[in-house]
Amino acid sequence: MKLFARNLVLAASLLTATAAFAQSSWKIDAAHSQAEFTIRHMGISNVHGRFSNINGTVVLDEKDLSKSSVNATVDTTTVDTGVAQRDGHLKSPDFFDVAKFPTMTFVSKSVERDGDDYKVNGDLTLHGVTKPVVLHLDAPEKEITGMDGKPHRGFSATTTIHRQDFGLVWNGTLKSGDSVLGDDVKISLDIEAAKQ
């Protein structure tokens, strides 16, 4: 009986160790990560922009990616469309109001397989409003050793949000009656993370 109990404890310890080994923590590399967005302008063209300061952590389960998670923060003050006047307007209370809301955050709730890729369900907090968002995640890139000697991996994801859902309601009206800006905002994420 004692031998059985000892073996049971050993087996439980091995299972716990295996589970812990399967999960790894990765710190987002802000210098090599970005969030890009695209929005329609006057219904005839697209305006592109980006945020360049992303921080956070990815917990990766090597055996079952559905058990993985992500927690990320984006610095909204880094918004850049390549036009200083437009960037200033985007930082104003008409849009991101960066003085009041200097960050946006994404916290995952679940991850599920979607063919060869994955869907990351989570909460996006932007402009003081939290809404559920689904990120469509490509299969993670292979692990590679970086110049710092640490393992690195890449992650790419896309989603579309409705800006008015987050209180970003500013718009103008053309003589035709059409809106200056569209409501849908396409977002693409390119993340590089280092193993901790």
C-alpha positions in Angstrom: 0.0 0.0 0.0 2.8 2.4 0.9 4.5 1.6 -2.4 1.3 2.3 -4.3 0.8 5.6 -2.5 4.4 6.6 -3.2 4.0 5.8 -6.9 0.8 7.7 -7.0 2.4 10.8 -5.5 5.3 10.4 -8.0 3.0 10.1 -10.9 1.0 13.2 -9.8 4.3 15.1 -9.5 5.4 14.1 -12.9 2.1 15.1 -14.4 2.3 18.5 -12.7 5.9 19.0 -13.9 4.9 18.0 -17.5 2.0 20.4 -17.5 4.2 23.2 -16.1 6.9 22.4 -18.8 4.3 22.5 -21.5 3.3 26.0 -20.6 5.8 28.8 -21.2 5.7 32.6 -20.7 6.8 35.0 -23.4 7.3 38.7 -23.0 6.2 40.9 -25.9 9.2 42.8 -27.5 7.9 46.3 -27.9 10.7 47.3 -30.2 9.7 44.6 -32.7 5.9 44.6 -32.4 3.2 46.8 -33.8 -0.5 47.1 -34.3 -1.7 48.5 -37.7 -5.1 49.8 -38.5 -7.0 50.7 -41.7 -10.2 52.8 -42.0 -12.2 53.9 -45.1 -12.0 57.6 -46.0 -14.9 59.2 -47.9 -15.8 55.7 -49.1 -13.1 55.9 -51.8 -9.8 55.2 -50.2 -8.1 53.7 -47.1 -6.2 55.5 -44.4 -3.5 53.4 -42.6 -2.0 54.0 -39.2 -0.1 52.1 -36.5 0.7 52.0 -32.8 4.3 51.1 -32.0 4.5 50.5 -28.3 3.0 47.2 -27.3 3.8 45.5 -24.0 2.4 42.3 -22.4 2.7 38.6 -21.9 1.8 35.5 -23.9 1.4 32.2 -22.1 1.9 29.5 -24.6 0.9 25.9 -24.1 3.1 23.9 -26.4 0.9 20.8 -26.3 -2.5 22.5 -26.5 -2.6 26.0 -27.8 -6.2 26.3 -26.7 -4.9 26.6 -23.2 -2.8 29.6 -24.1 -3.5 33.2 -23.2 -2.4 36.8 -23.9 -2.5 40.0 -22.0 -1.4 43.1 -23.9 -1.3 46.9 -23.5 -0.9 49.4 -26.4 0.3 52.9 -25.9 -2.3 55.0 -27.8 0.0 58.1 -27.7 2.1 56.4 -30.3 -0.6 56.6 -33.0 1.1 57.4 -36.3 -0.5 57.8 -39.7 2.4 59.7 -41.3 0.5 63.0 -41.2 1.2 65.1 -38.1 -2.0 67.2 -38.2 -4.1 64.0 -38.5 -2.2 62.3 -35.7 -2.9 65.3 -33.5 -6.6 65.0 -34.3 -6.6 61.3 -33.5 -5.0 62.0 -30.1 -7.6 64.6 -29.3 -11.0 64.1 -27.4 -12.6 63.6 -30.9 -11.0 60.2 -31.1 -8.5 58.4 -28.7 -8.4 61.2 -26.2 -4.9 60.0 -25.2 -4.6 62.5 -22.3 -7.4 60.7 -20.6 -7.0 57.2 -22.1 -3.2 56.7 -22.8 -3.5 52.9 -23.3 -5.8 50.3 -24.7 -5.7 46.7 -23.4 -6.6 43.2 -24.7 -7.1 40.3 -22.3 -7.9 36.9 -23.7 -10.7 34.8 -22.3 -10.3 31.6 -24.5 -8.5 30.2 -27.5 -10.0 27.8 -29.9 -8.8 26.1 -33.1 -10.1 27.4 -36.4 -8.8 25.0 -39.1 -5.0 25.4 -39.1 -5.2 28.7 -37.2 -6.8 29.9 -34.0 -9.5 32.3 -32.7 -8.6 34.2 -29.6 -11.7 35.5 -27.7 -11.1 38.3 -25.3 -12.0 41.8 -24.0 -10.7 44.9 -25.7 -10.7 48.1 -23.6 -10.4 51.2 -25.7 -11.4 54.8 -25.0 -12.7 53.6 -21.6 -15.1 51.1 -23.1 -14.7 47.3 -22.9 -16.1 45.1 -25.6 -15.6 41.4 -26.6 -13.3 41.0 -29.6 -12.2 37.9 -31.6 -8.6 37.9 -32.9 -7.9 35.5 -35.8 -4.5 34.2 -35.0 -2.2 32.5 -37.5 -0.4 29.4 -36.2 2.6 30.7 -34.2 6.0 31.0 -35.9 8.7 28.5 -35.0 10.9 29.2 -32.1 14.3 30.8 -32.9 17.2 32.0 -30.8 17.6 35.7 -30.9 20.7 37.9 -30.7 20.1 38.2 -27.0 20.5 34.4 -26.7 16.8 33.9 -25.7 14.2 31.9 -27.6 11.9 34.2 -29.7 8.6 33.5 -31.5 6.3 35.5 -33.8 2.6 35.9 -33.7 0.3 37.5 -36.3 -3.4 38.2 -35.8 -6.2 40.2 -37.4 -9.6 41.5 -36.4 -12.2 44.1 -37.3 -13.9 46.4 -34.7 -16.7 49.0 -35.0 -15.2 52.2 -33.7 -18.5 53.7 -32.6 -18.9 50.7 -30.2 -16.0 52.2 -28.3 -17.3 55.7 -28.3 -15.1 56.9 -31.2 -18.1 58.6 -32.9 -16.6 61.7 -34.5 -17.4 62.0 -38.2 -18.1 64.5 -40.9 -20.7 64.6 -43.7 -19.9 65.2 -47.4 -22.2 67.1 -49.8 -23.3 63.8 -51.2 -24.5 62.8 -47.7 -21.8 60.2 -47.3 -19.7 60.0 -44.1 -16.1 61.1 -44.1 -15.0 58.1 -42.1 -16.1 54.5 -42.1 -17.1 52.7 -38.9 -15.2 49.5 -39.5 -11.6 49.5 -38.5 -9.4 46.6 -39.7 -6.6 45.8 -37.3 -3.5 43.6 -37.9 -1.0 42.6 -35.2 2.6 41.5 -35.6 4.0 40.4 -32.3 7.5 39.2 -31.4 8.0 37.8 -28.0 11.0 36.5 -26.0 10.7 33.5 -23.7 11.0 34.3 -20.0 
